[in-house]
C-alpha cells in the first residue's frame, strides 16, 4: 500500500515537471466550456507548426495555441 501511494506522489511530481517543460498547448475547442489538449510543446514555434498541420488535416476543427501558466 505504501509503495502505491509513493508512486502516486511520484507520478504527480513527474506530471508537474513535464507540464513545466512544455508550457505551450494546442487545444481543440469543442464548446465554449469544453476543450481538449491535443499536444504540449516547449516552444511557441513548435506549437504553431503543429497547429498549421492540424488545421490542414482538420479544417473544420476550432484549434488554438495557448500558454499554460501553471
Buried (B, 14 or more C-beta within 10 A) or exposed (E): EEEEEEEEEEEEEEEEEEEEEBBBBBBBEEEEEEBEEBBBBEEEEBBEEBBEEBEEEEEEEEBEBEEEEE
